[in-house]
Amino acid sequence: MSFEQLLFYLFSGVLLLSGISMVTVRNPVYAALSLIVCFFTSAAIWVTLEAEFLGIVLVLVYVGAVMVLFLFVIMMLDINHNHLKEGFIKYLPVGLLVALVIAVEMILVLNGGGFDGEKYMQGQRHGADYSNTKALGEVLYKQYLYPFEIAAVILLVAIIAAITLTLRRRPNSKSQNIDQQVRVKREDRVRLVKMEAEK
């Protein structure tokens, strides 16, 4: 067994353990931290496969931005842990059944679904002057340009729809009127009252 295979099995084991921990722990903060470990080990596997750009993007985008946002939301919501513990045993059989079905499907794809394991077992080696970022950009912006633009338009529509849904009228909500705040005068804010001096 080579050193690269040893690293792959080490990172894969940590990835599986952290994934299982993310699903099974009761505390949502611990689940988010386990997901961060998953992202880091996945990025390490990408780096060992000479896909440094994908590994760096995985750490910067998901660990650096998305998971920090998850942690802030989890801590600000103050989730009731007792309510989460009540439904765990109730939905455990369904979860195990879904996990079993997914495992059987993956085994069928790897064994009899036309997946050539020998072809994809070893990563293709490149020279020191090879840039996988350039290769990824050429494939993305030449071969898959139209699907990339369609995905961008779909995301833009989703963002506009989310903003539209959150801007609905609420009778009890307090909002600022910027136009009135800009046109305000001193007389509208301050009122001078003359009073007689008390003895």
SULTA-V221656 format. One record per pair of residues at least 24 apart in sequence whose C-alpha atoms are under 7 Angstrom apart, sorted by the first residue. I is the first residue (numbers start at 1). GAP is how many residues later the second one is. If there is no record, write none. Layout:
i;gap
I;GAP
I;GAP
This chain:
i;gap
8;37
11;30
11;34
15;26
15;27
26;59
29;42
29;45
32;39
36;27
36;31
39;24
49;74
51;81
53;80
